[in-house]
Structure formats: C-alpha cells, structure tokens
Amino acid sequence: MQASAKTIGVMVVDDHQTMLWGLSRLIDGEQPRMRVVGTARSCDEALAQAPGLAPDVILLDLDLDGRSALDILPGLLLGTASRALILTGERQQSTLDQAVLKGARGLLRKDASAEQVLQAIERVHQGELCLDGETMGRVFSEFLAARTPRVDPEAEKQAALTCKERKIIAAVVQGNGASNKALANKLFITEHTLRNHLCSIYQKLDVGNRLELYVYAMKHQLGLASS
C-alpha cells in the first residue's frame, strides 16, 4: 500500500498502560508515515484532548475503565476531521455494530497483528471502511431501518378510502343519525349503492356499523370539513 505524503497523526485511547505504551511504540516506529500525537486513558481525557490534538485517526478501545466509549464516540468526532478506528476485545456484535452506527470507520480485535493495525490506520485515514462484510450488511440494514418512517396503521387504512367513500363518511358525520334513505337521497345514490359503499368503508376502517364509523370518524377527524 502506498504511503500517504502527509504524516498521519494518531491519538491512542486505551485504559491499559501496557497496551497504550505498546501501540504508541508501534505507531511511532512507522515515522514519518504516522506518529502518535497524544494518548488518553479515559473517556473524559479523550474528550478533553481530542479537539486540541486534532488527530487524523483516533485508535479507540471501547471499554475505558468500565465506561463504554460508545458514549463519547459522537463527541470525539463532532466538528473534527478525525476518523475513529476501534481496537477492542469486545465480542458482543450488537455493541460493535453500534460503534459503526455512531461513526467508527473501522473495527479491529485486540488480537490483530501489528501489521493489521498499521494497515487499518492507513486505510481509515485514506477514507476507507475497515469492516468485514457481515458487519457492513448488518449496519446497512440497521441504518435503513432507522431511516424508514414508521407507517401509521390508521393513516394506512384511511389512505385506502376513495373520494366517494370520504364523501359518504362526511355525510354520516354531518347526518346526526339520519336514515340510510335520507343519506342516499342527499348523496344522489340508491340505498343499495350506499350500503355497498358502507360495507367497503367498514372493512377498510375495521369498524362494524354506522355508529362505530361515526365514532371512528370523530376520533380521527374524518368527514368534519364540508364536502
């Protein structure tokens, strides 16, 4: 992989001193390709230091002294050009998926090789996603589900009504208990036609009779405007 012209600034966030030291030595050993610009051992330290350090890549453990870094991930990336690469021992797939949904560009297990870590830092810096296919598929599905508006079941029922059926509902609401014959005359249709329309309306709105239709229409503001 071709090295970037600019040195990649990396911030390492891990609550284990030995891991922090080892990763720092590994990354600084790659100068001038990349170097460590800062380290942090807690969520609060990371949030406090990241804006001033402006790292290109934040190498982040998800478990920081008993606190989940998921809580601070959006804040670490807010208003900066930094990209997050998760290096974690976490095995819960839903937690890893949440990290990606909150902005992480890559995921690595802590048993990854030194070369895998270095390659991932470079790939994430270059704008690539360092994720396996299964994670990508799950995250994409969750993203689409979150963006898909939930359908209001009542709105869906009402959308099935025809213009004629809406006029009939309005007549029922405004008729104050008028007979089918009176409603049919007002609508210039036969009683038989009215009954057919009412049956269709009952089925679409899941009501059983004219009284239930009236109650439903009043509750959902159907037929209240003059037709």
LOMI-521807 format. One record per residue (C-alpha): residue in one letter; y, x negated, z. Coordinates in steps of 0.2 Angstrom, whole numbers, padded with zeros to 4 digits, always signed. Layout:
! LOMI-521807
AYXZ;...
This chain:
! LOMI-521807
M+0000+0000+0000;Q+0017-0007-0005;A+0028-0011+0010;S+0045-0002+0012;A+0060-0013+0008;K+0068-0007+0025;T+0060-0011+0041;I+0053+0004+0049;G+0059+0007+0067;V+0046+0014+0078;M+0048+0022+0095;V+0032+0022+0105;V+0029+0036+0118;D+0014+0034+0130;D+0012+0036+0149;H-0001+0022+0149;Q+0007+0005+0151;T-0008-0004+0144;M-0008+0007+0128;L+0011+0005+0127;W+0010-0014+0128;G-0004-0015+0115;L+0004-0003+0102;S+0021-0012+0104;R+0012-0029+0101;L+0003-0022+0086;I+0018-0015+0078;D+0030-0030+0081;G+0016-0041+0074;E+0020-0032+0057;Q+0038-0038+0056;P+0048-0037+0045;R+0038-0022+0039;M+0040-0012+0055;R+0046-0015+0073;V+0047-0006+0089;V+0065+0000+0093;G+0061+0007+0110;T+0047+0014+0122;A+0046+0029+0134;R+0033+0034+0146;S+0038+0052+0150;C+0045+0067+0141;D+0062+0065+0150;E+0063+0047+0145;A+0058+0051+0127;L+0071+0065+0125;A+0085+0054+0133;Q+0082+0038+0122;A+0077+0045+0105;P+0095+0050+0099;G+0102+0033+0103;L+0087+0024+0096;A+0086+0034+0080;P+0068+0028+0076;D+0061+0031+0059;V+0044+0036+0067;I+0040+0042+0084;L+0022+0037+0089;L+0019+0050+0102;D+0005+0054+0114;L+0003+0072+0118;D-0001+0070+0137;L+0013+0062+0146;D+0010+0060+0164;G+0002+0078+0165;R+0015+0086+0154;S+0012+0091+0136;A+0023+0083+0124;L+0022+0099+0113;D+0036+0105+0125;I+0048+0091+0119;L+0042+0089+0101;P+0055+0100+0093;G+0069+0092+0103;L+0064+0075+0098;L+0066+0079+0080;L+0081+0090+0082;G+0096+0083+0072;T+0087+0067+0068;A+0079+0059+0053;S+0064+0054+0064;R+0046+0059+0060;A+0033+0061+0073;L+0015+0054+0072;I+0004+0060+0086;L-0008+0047+0093;T-0019+0056+0106;G-0035+0058+0115;E-0033+0077+0114;R-0048+0086+0107;Q-0043+0104+0108;Q-0040+0109+0090;S-0028+0123+0093;T-0016+0110+0103;L-0017+0098+0088;D-0013+0112+0076;Q+0002+0117+0087;A+0009+0099+0086;V+0009+0100+0067;L+0017+0118+0068;K+0031+0110+0079;G+0035+0096+0067;A+0022+0082+0068;R+0019+0074+0051;G+0003+0066+0056;L-0012+0066+0069;L-0022+0051+0074;R-0036+0050+0088;K-0034+0036+0100;D-0050+0028+0094;A-0042+0025+0077;S-0042+0007+0071;A-0026-0004+0072;E-0026-0004+0053;Q-0027+0015+0053;V-0012+0016+0065;L-0001+0005+0054;Q-0005+0014+0038;A-0001+0030+0046;I+0015+0024+0052;E+0020+0019+0035;R+0013+0034+0026;V+0023+0046+0038;H+0039+0035+0036;Q+0037+0037+0017;G+0036+0056+0019;E+0018+0059+0018;L+0007+0071+0029;C-0006+0061+0038;L-0018+0075+0041;D-0036+0079+0037;G-0040+0094+0025;E-0047+0106+0038;T-0031+0104+0049;M-0020+0107+0034;G-0029+0123+0030;R-0028+0130+0047;V-0010+0125+0049;F-0006+0133+0032;S-0014+0149+0037;E-0006+0150+0054;F+0011+0146+0045;L+0009+0160+0033;A+0003+0172+0046;A+0018+0169+0056;R+0030+0172+0042;T+0022+0188+0036;P+0031+0203+0043;R+0020+0214+0053;V+0018+0231+0044;D+0024+0246+0055;P+0010+0258+0053;E+0021+0273+0054;A+0033+0266+0041;E+0017+0263+0030;K+0012+0282+0032;Q+0030+0288+0028;A+0031+0277+0013;A+0016+0287+0006;L+0026+0303+0006;T+0033+0309-0011;C+0051+0315-0013;K+0044+0333-0014;E+0034+0331+0002;R+0050+0324+0011;K+0060+0340+0005;I+0046+0351+0012;I+0047+0341+0029;A+0066+0344+0029;A+0063+0362+0026;V+0051+0363+0040;V+0063+0354+0052;Q+0078+0365+0047;G+0067+0381+0046;N+0066+0383+0065;G+0049+0391+0064;A+0051+0401+0048;S+0036+0408+0040;N+0027+0399+0025;K+0033+0413+0014;A+0051+0410+0019;L+0049+0391+0017;A+0041+0394+0000;N+0055+0405-0006;K+0068+0393+0000;L+0059+0379-0010;F+0056+0389-0025;I+0037+0387-0025;T+0022+0398-0021;E+0014+0399-0004;H-0001+0392-0011;T+0008+0377-0018;L+0017+0375-0001;R+0000+0375+0008;N-0007+0361-0003;H+0009+0351+0000;L+0007+0353+0019;C-0011+0348+0018;S-0006+0332+0009;I+0008+0329+0022;Y-0004+0332+0037;Q-0016+0319+0030;K-0003+0306+0026;L+0005+0308+0043;D-0011+0311+0053;V-0005+0327+0061;G-0014+0344+0062;N-0002+0358+0059;R+0016+0363+0057;L+0020+0361+0075;E+0014+0343+0076;L+0023+0340+0059;Y+0039+0346+0067;V+0037+0335+0082;Y+0032+0320+0072;A+0047+0323+0060;M+0059+0324+0075;K+0052+0309+0083;H+0054+0298+0068;Q+0070+0306+0061;L+0062+0313+0046;G+0070+0328+0037;L+0085+0328+0048;A+0098+0324+0034;S+0101+0339+0022;S+0091+0338+0007;
